[in-house]
Amino acid sequence: MTAAPRPDYEALDDAVLAGLVAIRDPAAVRLVTTRNNQRLFRAAFAILGNRAEAEDTVQSAYLRAFAAIRSFEGRSSLSTWLTRITINEALGRVRATKRRRAHLEDSSVAVLDDYREKLMQGSMSVSPDKAQARAELRRIMEQAIAALPEPFRLVFVLREIEDMDVETVSQTLGILPATVKTRHLRARRRLQQALAPEVKDALTGSFPFAGADCEAMTERVVQAFCR
């Protein structure tokens, strides 16, 4: 008996891919995560400002989304749908963190993580090596973006780094297109005040999440969802 031919996963549309993810097809899960890891990580990082927490948020968002993927109706792209879920997951964590911090502050307990992060932000080494200098510029760029107010930061990352159009960002965040444009403009103005023009060249390499990081995320999701 001849085995059924393996489908060309790259050529499948979102609805078919979603159906395969729903039946826990490992190849479909790998393809969907590999395609979206970078965008989802950047969106989560834009909200949380912490790499480890952003990675954990993306993995949780994948598992939450895949468990409910039969509800995907194709009204937006699968990528947009996943981005919205990731943003909601990250915002939920921010709200939970604020509640915990409020409780700690009421009890007059120091938040040591905040203190450690401030110390880390204050340390900056300068090296004549070009690669290290470029990495330093990238770090400065990431810090400047992280310093933006969260509504501006999220719109900026989706528009400028992820290259999402205004309408898609509007749908993803549930805000008016005019609001997207205003926040994007204000974010750019704030960054222009904080950064030299030549730093703009490092922007497309900011918040990297590829290679081993991307593969590791994909494998963790496959192992957790397809086992």
ZIKA-V486549 format. One record per helix or strand of 2 or more residues. SS is the DSSP state (a for helix, b for strand). FROM is the first residue (numbers start at 0). TO is the last residue. If there is no record, write none. Layout:
{{SS:FROM:TO} {SS:FROM:TO}}
This chain:
{{a:8:10} {a:13:21} {a:25:47} {a:50:66} {a:68:70} {a:77:105} {a:111:121} {a:129:145} {a:149:160} {a:165:172} {a:176:193} {a:196:204} {a:210:225}}
